[in-house]
Every structure is written in C-alpha cells, then in structure tokens.
Amino acid sequence: MTVLVDHNLKGQALVLWGTLAAEGWLGLFPLRLVAFEEVGLPINSNDRAVWRFAQAKGMILLTGNRSRKGPDSLEQTIREENAVSSLPVITVASVARLDERSYREQCASRLVEIVLDLNNYLGTGRLFIP
C-alpha cells in the first residue's frame, strides 16, 4: 500500500513513519510513503486534483487537513465523487500533537489498523486519526 503524504504534512509524516518503523510495523507488511514531488504532483494542486490522483493511483491520502470550503475542497470532492470502492482519506486530527510520543504512537496504531482492514473502510470518505 502506498500512502501519499500531503505536502503540508511532510515533516510530521516522516516522524510518524519513524514510529511505524520503530514499532516494527514496516517490517510486517509493505507500506510505502511518497511525497507529491516523488509522484510528479505539483504542491499547489487543489484538493480535487489531489484526491483524484490518489484514487487513480490506488494511494491513501494522508493529510493534516485540507480545505473544507469551495467547489474543489476535499470535503466537497468527497461528497461528489466518493464511491463505495474509494480509498479513504486519512486525516491527522491534531498535527501539532504529533510531537507527543504517545499521540504519535496512537496515530501509527490507528493507521496500521486501517491499512490492515482496508476493505472495511472503502467508501467511508474521510477518517480522522487517532
């Protein structure tokens, strides 16, 4: 499974990934973290373009929080385009708290739960972690 990290969460996602590695999760199943630059997605892409890209490439989008207003906001895009087979968007509820070890561990555990049971989360739209 590939996780596309929103450009505004890149640094924090690396810390989260370190927690996943330290807890041994990355050794148990293939989970890959990619940034916008790695996949050729401009960092100024609107939410709709990012969501569509992630869905087309079979990637889970990990975000801190994208816009909720406007015709191309993430929320509007999910309302209009989400299908029963769509991958969920995973949103860290409090990006600032990723500095806290216990919160980061909770986020890592929840992310693993979602990925391991992904079929049960298809079509849910957006999931907030932890």
Buried (B, 14 or more C-beta within 10 A) or exposed (E): BBBBBBBBBBEBBEEBBEBBEEBEBBEEEEBEBBBBEEEEBEEEBBBBBBBBBBBEEEBBBBBBBBEEEEEBBBBBBBEEEBEEEBBBBBBBBBBEBBEEEEBBBBBBBBBBBBBEEEEEBEEBBBBEBB
